[in-house]
Amino acid sequence: MQKLLYITDQDEYVDHSFIAPLFEVYLKKYMTVDIVYFTDFKSDFEQKDAHRFTVPSRYKNSIISELMHNGVDIASYDFVMVRNNINIMKHVLKNRETYHYKALYRFSFPKRSIKMCCDKADNKAGFLSHMFHRSKTKKETKVINQCDAFLPTSQSMHQTFLPDVNIPSILCSPAINPDMLYDNQQHTGTQKRFVYAGTLDKVREFETVLDAFDALESDNWKLLISTRDSLYAQKMLDRYPTIRRQVQIFSAKTKASLLELISKADIGVALLPDIPIYNSSTPVKIFDYYASAVPCLMTDSGHTNSVFTDCVDAWFCDFTQQDISQKLAYLLSLSKEEVIAVGAKGQQRLLDVKNYKTLAKNIADALQTL
C-alpha cells in the first residue's frame, strides 16, 4: 500500500473537522496516511499515535530533517503533501530528489486575500499592499508549479486566486461525512429556529442579515449564533434592541457541541457577501447544517446552485436586506413538515454528490495517475 505524509499548517489543538474524516478515515482505505501537526506549546517532537506526529513550530522550515531525526522514514513515502505553507513546500521540494516522493500542494483557502479583505474593511489596505500581494502570488505560483500536483478546494478558487498554476489539479473540497449524521431534534411549537455558525467580522457584513430579521413583521422566530467572535457579536447586537431578545449567542468549543446546537434548529443560515473569497467554494457550515438534515438559506452563487435547487433541497437569495427579508418571511410561512422535507432532500443530495467517501476515492485514483 502506498504512503502519504500530510504536513498541515494547523496546530494540534485547533478543530480538525476537515482533516480528520478525509485524511484520517476515508483516504486510509486506499493508502497509509501519516499527518504532521505543529505546536507552539511544546519543545520536543511527539508521536501522538502510529500515524500522527506533533512538531514544534520552530522546525517548520526544516521539517523533513526533524522528522528523519526522530525516526520517521521519509524515503518510505510515495507522496508528501503540504497544506497552504509555501515555505514548507520549498523545503519539501528541495528534498524530493533525495527521498524520491511526489510533492503535492494543498490550497485550502486564500489566506492572504482574506486578510486583504479584512484590512480593506478596516481601511488599512493600500496600493502597496496590492503590489505586495501580486508579487507574492507570482512567487508562490512559481513554487507550486514545481510540484507534481495541486489540490485546491475548488476549480473556481484555483482560477480566481492562483490562475497561473498549470500542473495537474485534484479537487479537494469540503463534503458531508456519511458516517457522522445527527438526528434533528424537533422542538414543539410554531416558532422557527434559525442558526448561524461561524466567524463574524466586517467583511462578512452580518449586519445585513440582522437588518433583514429586524424588518420582519412577524416575531415568531429565534436566531442562534455560534461564533468564536462572541464579543464582536454582542457589540453588533447592541445596535438591534428590538430583536435582541430573540437572538442567542453561543461559543461551541468542539465540533460535537456545534453539531448538537445545530440539531436543535430548524433552518441554517449561510449568507455571505458576493465576493470571490466567499463565492469560490461552498461554505463548510452548509455541510455542518445538513449533517443534521437542517435545511439551509444560502447565498445564490455558482457553488451553491450547482449542488442545490431553490425550494427543493435548500433556499437561495441575494445578499441584500430586502431579498433576505422576503425569503425569511417565506420561510416563516412554511409548515414544520415542509421544512423537514427540504432538509432531508438536501442531506441526501450531499450524500449523493459531495461526501467524504467519494472524495477520498477520487483523490486516491488521481494520485495513482501521477
N, C-alpha and C positions, 0 to 999 in steps of 0.2 A: 504494500500500500504506500502511495506517495505521501510526502510530508510537507506541511505548510507551517512556516513561522510567521505569525501575525504580530507585528510591532505596532501597538496602538499609540495614540497621543493622549491617552487617558490615565488619570490617577486611579489607583486601586480602590479608592473609596467612593468614586462617583458612580452614578447609575449606568450600568452596562446592559440596559434592556435591549439594545440592538445587537451588540456583540454576542451576548450570552446565547440567545436562541439560534442565531445563524451560525456562528463560528464554534460555539461550544457544544452544540447539539446536532444540528442537521447536516452541516458540512462534514462532520466527523463520520458520517455514514459512508463517505466516499474517499476520505484521506485522513491521516493523522494531523491534528491541528494543535500547535503549541502557541500560547499567547503571552506576550510581554506587556505588562503594565508598569507604569512609572510611579514613583512616590517621592514626595518632598519631606516625608516624616521618618524615614529610616535611612540608616547609613550603610547598610550592607545588603547584598543580593539575598533574595529569599525565594525558594521554590515552594509555591503555595500547595501544589499537588503535582501529579505526574505531568501535567500539561500547562501549568500556569506559573509564570515567573514574575516576580516584582523586583524592579531595578531602581536604585536611587537615581533621581533626575540628573545628577551631575554626570552620569555616564551616557546621556542621550546621544552625544556625538561620537561615542566610541563603543556603541552598544555591542557590535559583533565581538570585539576584543573582550569586553566584560563578560559576555555570555560564555565564550570559549574558556576564559579564566575560571569560570565556575562550573565547568564540566559539561556545558551544552555543546554537542557536536554539530557545529554549523554545516559541515560537509554532508550531514545526513539529510538535509532539507532539499527538496526539489524546488520549492518556492519560498521567497521571503517577501512579505507584503508590509508596506509602511503606510500608516494612516495619517494623512494631512501634513506631516512634517517634512519639509524639503531638505533640511539639514541632515536629518536621519537618513533620508533617501540617498543623499550624496554619499554618505558613509557606506550604505548597503551596496550601492553601485561600485564603489571603489573596491569592495571585497568580492564582487561577483565572480570574477575570473579565477580567484584563488579557491573558492569553495564550490563553484560550478552550480549555482542555483539560478532560477529565473527571478528577476526583480520586478515587483508589482507595486503600483502606486494607487492607494485608495483615497479618493477625493470625496469626502462625505458631505462637506458644506463649505461655502466660500467665506472663511473666517474674516479675511481682511475686508472683503466687500461689505460684510455685515457691520464691521467696526466703522467703516467709512459712512455707512448709512446712519449709524448712531451718532457719529461726530457731526454729520450734517444736521441732524435733528437738534443737536446741542449747539449749533452754529460754530463748530470747531473745524470743519473741513474747509480747505482752501486749495488754490491752484497747485501748490507744491505737493500736497498730499496726493492729488490725482496723478501728477507726474511720477511720483514715487511708486504709486500703485501700478501704473503701466510698466515701469521699469522692472519692478519685482515680478510681475506676471510674465514678462518676456523671459526673465532669467529662470523662473520656475518651469516654464514651458520647455526650455532647453534641457533642463534636468529630467523632466518627466519623459521627454521623447527618447531618452537613452534607456528607458525601462522596456521590459518585454510586454507589459500590458498595463492598461489604465482602467481603474474601476470607479467611475463616477456614480453618484446617486441616481442620475437620470441623464438621458441624452440632451435634454434641454439645459441642464446645469453644465454639461460639457461644452455645448455650443455657446452658452451665454458667458461663461467665466473663463474657460480655457479653450477657446475655439481653435488654436493652432496646435493643440496636441494631436498628433497624427499616427500614433501607434495603435495596435489592436485594443478595442474597448469592450469591457464586460460590465454590464449594468449590475449595480449592487444597491438596490432600492430598499426602503423600508417595506415591511409586509406585516401581515397578521400571523400570529403564532397559532397554528391549528390545535396545538396541544395545551394552550393556555386560554381557554374561553371561560367566561364567567356568566352566571345567571343574572339577568336583570331583576333587581329586587323591586318589583312593582309596589308602589305605595297606594294607599287608599285616597279617595278624594279626587276632585277635578283639577286641582292646581297643577300647572305644568312646571316641572323642574328642569331648568337648563343648567349645563355645566360647561365651564371653560377651564382647560388645563394648559398651563404653560407660562412662558415669560410675559411680563407686562413692561413695556417701555415706550418711549416716544415714537419709535419707528413703527411699532405695531398699531398705534393710534386706536387703542381700545376705547377711547372716549367716544368714537363714532358708534360703537356697539352700545355703549351706555346711553348715548343720546337717543338711539333707536328704542331702547327699552323705556326711557323716560317719556317718549312721545306716545306710548301705547295708551289707549283709553281704558283697557282692562288692567286690573292689578292682580289677576288670578294666575300669578307666576312667581317663581323664585329662581334666582341665579346663584349657583355655587361656583366659586372661583378657587382653583388650587394653583398657587404660584409660590416660587421662592422669593418673589419680589413683594412680600406682604406689606411692607412699609409704603412702597410706591402705590400699591393698590388702595391702601387706607387713605392716603392723601388724595388720590384720584376720586375716590368715592365721596370724600367730604364735599365735593362740588355738586353732588347729586342728592340733596337732602330728601327730596320727595320719594325716591326709590331706595334710599339707603337701607331701610329696614327689610327690604326684600332681597338683599344681596348678602351672602355669607362668604367669608374669606377663610380658606384653609391652606395649610402648607404640608402637603403629603410628603413624608420623608423617604418613602420607599415606593417602588413600583406597585407592590401589593396593596399598600394603603391608598394609592391613587386609583387603582382599578376598583377597589372597594367603594370609594366615593363615587366614581363614575357609574357604577352599577346601581346606585340609588337614584340616578337621574333619568329623565325621560328623553332629553334631546341634548346632544353635544353641540358646542359652538366652535367652529374653526374658520373664523372670518379674519382675513388679513388683507392689508392694502395690496393693490395691483402693482407690485414692483418685483423686479427679477429675483431678488433673494428669497422671495416667498412663492412666486408662481412658477419656479423652475423645478419644483418637486412637490410631491404630496406630503402635507404636514404629518408628522409622526402621530400627533394627537388623534387624527382621524382613525388610525389603526387601534389606538387605545380605546376609543369610544366603541368601535364595532366589536372589540373583543367581548364586550358585554351586550352586544346587539342593541346598543344605544344609537339610534339614527342621528345623522349629523346635518346641521345647517352650515354650509361651507361656501367659500367664495367661488364663483364661477370662473374657472380657468382651464387651460388645456390639460392640466394634470388631473383635475377633478372630473371634468366632463368626459374624459376618455375612459374613465373607470365606472363612474356612476351616471344614473339618469335621474333628472329632476322629477321629484314627486313619485318616484318609483322605489329607489333604494337610498335616496338622500334628498336634500333640498338645496338649491342654489340661489344665490342672489349677488348683486353687485355690492361693492364695498362703499355704499352711501347710506346715510342715515335714513333717507326716505325708502330705499329699496329694502333695507334690513327691517325697518318698522313694518312695512307691508307684509313681508314674509313672516315676521313674528306674529302678527295679527292672524294670518292664515293658520299658522301652527297652533295658536291658541284655540282655533275653531275646530280642530280635529279631535276625534274621539281617542280614548286611550288605545282602543283596538287598532285604529288606523295608524297610530304612531308605532305601535309594536310591530305591525306588519312591515312597515318601511325598514325598521331596524333589523328584522330577521332577513329580509331580502338583501340588505346592504352587507350583513355579515356573510351570507352565502356567496355574494358577488366577490368579496375579497378572498374567500376560501377558494373560489374557482380561478381567480386570475392573479392574485397577489398574496401568496402565502410562503412562509419560510422554507417549507419542504421543496416546493417547486423552484424557488430562488436558489437554494443550495445545489440542487441538481444542475441547474443551468450554469452556475458558476463552475462547478466541478467539470462539467462537459467542456466548457470553454477553455479551462486551464489545460485540459488534455490535448488541445489543438495547438498550443504554443510551441 
